[in-house]
Amino acid sequence: MTALTSLTANQQESIIQCPVCGSICSDTPIYKYSAVEAAAHFCPVTRNSQRNQRLLQSIRQLWKGDECSIIQCHECDFAFAYPYVAGDEQFYSILHEQYGYPRWRWDYDVAVKAVIDHSQKGRILDIGAGTGNFLKSLDSEWETYAVEGSDTTRNELEKAGIKVFPSLSDVVIKEAETFQVVMMFQVLEHIGEFQQVLAQCYQILKTQGKLLITVPDGKAMLQQEKITGCPDMPPNHLNKWTAKNLSLALEKSGFQVESVIKEPPSWQHLAYSLQLKIMHNAASNPNSIAARIYRIPNRKLRIPLLSLLAPISLFQLAGSINQLLQGESFGILAIKPSPN
Ligand SMILES: [Zn+2]
């Protein structure tokens, strides 16, 4: 919390401090976004103007203004949104009206291969468990726990026999030093108080307990943004992590980093980049075919029509296909070491 507090205090003096390593960063941003651009990114006016306006209002409240920059630290390469403010419950409740939870992901395979297959069974906690697909896949010798903020999702998890806490602070109070394994899949890119979260993970793990974190690869995100033109927009993603700066943050919290696992290349990544390119084409020209298709409210009609535009985007991105096939995420496995 120290760096975060000093960051907020320093904002008035325009001194920007890296939330990970504490270095003073250049105030020249690598990107700058307006609240209008951000709201249009998450929900175009032409799709649903009422939702777009609610998002705009929520983003302005978060940023306490109309602008957000992306700053990169020259010391540890960490890139972050400035103002350094994460999306709140209101922002995500509007956003979640249009997105669902994915069923199975690369992260889960990593968790099984790197952790589950090599650990003594015991208590396992999934922070930000969503609908609990990963925990539900484990055999009954694991005692499954979840941290999940949403009331509706909490009920669903409890029905599946998972013990649920509304916040990580509750776990620290009730279950300190009892967990064998803690998982955090695609969470740490969204939150500002990551130091506090890592400290709490340390508190709840047993000695030699394992922490597995997966996040989008910050370097890949910046590259994808440059190639497709489609922003990795705050306040959804606040942090762009790399193996180097996430290792540093973990070590500062007392962890020992065991291994870094990179997501392998896949055609799915290229398909996703094509989708981003189509989104960018639609956003940059309201008269384009892409923009016209985006205005179609019926999803069942819109999605197949958009996919017809994929060959055009593929042609536009032809020079960068190799980069766009690369993994978009990475995982870090860390251990709570024995006291000296
Ligand atoms: Zn830094």
Boltz pocket constraint, residues with backbone or C-beta under 6 A from the ligand:
constraints:
  - pocket:
      binder: B
      contacts: [[A, 18], [A, 19], [A, 20], [A, 21], [A, 22], [A, 23], [A, 73], [A, 74], [A, 75], [A, 76], [A, 77], [A, 78]]
      max_distance: 6.0
